[in-house]
């Protein structure tokens, strides 16, 4: 598996303290943490961007090479009003399509392992 560290900047005006799903097909892992799948990259990116917009997250930088359909998209941001927590979202290729995750976690190093990649969040400390 490839080990990648891809980071794109986000800021937030999210009113709630966790991600909120905007689609019925999201599978909730625990409050503020959910995922779904999509058959192709364009659909996966559209789902992720719609959910980011629904949650009030604003993209500052997004550099996607749509020709490289195996490259994951990994985003995170921190809020001053929620010290010690991080909002994470990623889109990664799977054997059957793409997985889209939204995670609300303690701000500490963590790896997210998917079928073809390991995404690493190093923490903000």
C-alpha positions in Angstrom: 0.0 0.0 0.0 1.1 3.5 -0.6 1.5 5.8 2.4 0.5 9.3 1.5 0.2 12.6 3.4 -2.1 14.9 1.5 -3.3 18.0 3.2 -5.7 20.7 1.9 -6.7 23.7 4.0 -10.3 24.2 5.1 -11.9 26.8 7.4 -15.2 26.4 9.0 -18.3 28.3 10.0 -19.9 25.1 11.2 -22.6 25.9 13.8 -22.7 22.3 15.2 -19.9 20.7 17.1 -19.6 17.7 14.7 -20.1 16.8 11.1 -23.8 16.3 10.1 -24.8 14.0 7.3 -26.8 15.5 4.5 -27.7 12.2 2.8 -29.7 9.2 3.8 -27.1 6.8 2.4 -24.4 7.8 4.9 -23.5 5.0 7.3 -23.0 6.4 10.8 -20.0 5.1 12.7 -20.8 7.2 15.7 -22.2 10.8 16.1 -20.2 13.1 13.8 -18.5 10.2 12.0 -20.0 8.7 8.9 -19.2 7.2 5.5 -20.7 6.2 2.2 -19.4 4.9 -1.2 -19.6 6.1 -4.8 -19.0 4.3 -8.0 -16.6 6.8 -9.5 -14.4 9.7 -8.6 -16.7 12.5 -10.0 -19.6 11.2 -7.9 -17.4 10.8 -4.8 -16.1 14.3 -5.1 -19.6 15.7 -5.7 -20.9 13.9 -2.6 -17.9 15.1 -0.4 -18.2 18.7 -1.6 -22.0 18.8 -1.1 -21.6 17.6 2.5 -18.8 20.1 3.1 -21.1 22.9 1.9 -24.0 21.5 3.9 -21.8 21.7 7.0 -20.6 25.2 6.2 -17.0 24.3 5.5 -15.3 26.5 3.0 -12.5 25.3 0.8 -9.4 27.5 0.6 -7.2 25.2 -1.5 -8.3 22.2 -3.5 -5.9 20.7 -6.1 -7.3 17.6 -7.6 -5.7 15.7 -10.5 -8.8 14.0 -12.0 -6.6 12.0 -14.3 -5.0 10.3 -11.3 -8.1 8.4 -10.1 -6.1 6.5 -7.5 -4.9 9.6 -5.6 -6.9 10.2 -2.4 -8.3 13.5 -1.3 -7.6 14.3 2.4 -8.8 17.4 4.2 -8.8 18.5 7.8 -9.4 21.6 9.9 -9.3 22.8 13.5 -11.6 25.3 15.2 -10.4 27.6 17.9 -13.7 27.1 19.8 -13.1 23.3 20.0 -9.5 22.8 21.2 -8.3 19.3 21.1 -10.5 18.1 18.3 -10.1 17.9 14.5 -12.6 17.6 11.6 -11.3 15.2 8.9 -12.8 14.2 5.6 -11.3 12.0 2.9 -12.1 10.3 -0.4 -10.2 7.2 -1.3 -10.3 4.5 -4.0 -11.5 1.1 -3.1 -11.9 -2.2 -5.1 -15.5 -1.3 -6.0 -15.3 2.5 -6.3 -14.6 5.2 -3.8 -15.3 5.7 0.0 -16.1 9.1 1.4 -15.5 9.6 5.2 -16.3 12.4 7.5 -14.7 12.1 11.0 -14.7 14.2 14.1 -11.8 13.1 16.4 -9.4 14.0 19.1 -6.5 16.0 17.7 -3.9 13.4 17.9 -1.9 11.4 15.3 -4.0 8.7 13.5 -3.9 6.6 10.4 -6.8 5.8 8.2 -6.3 2.5 6.3 -8.3 1.9 3.1 -7.8 -0.8 0.5 -5.2 0.9 -1.6 -3.7 3.5 0.7 -3.0 4.6 4.3 -3.8 8.2 5.0 -2.0 9.8 7.9 -3.0 12.7 10.1 0.0 13.8 12.1 -1.8 16.0 14.6 -1.5 19.7 15.1 0.7 19.7 18.1 
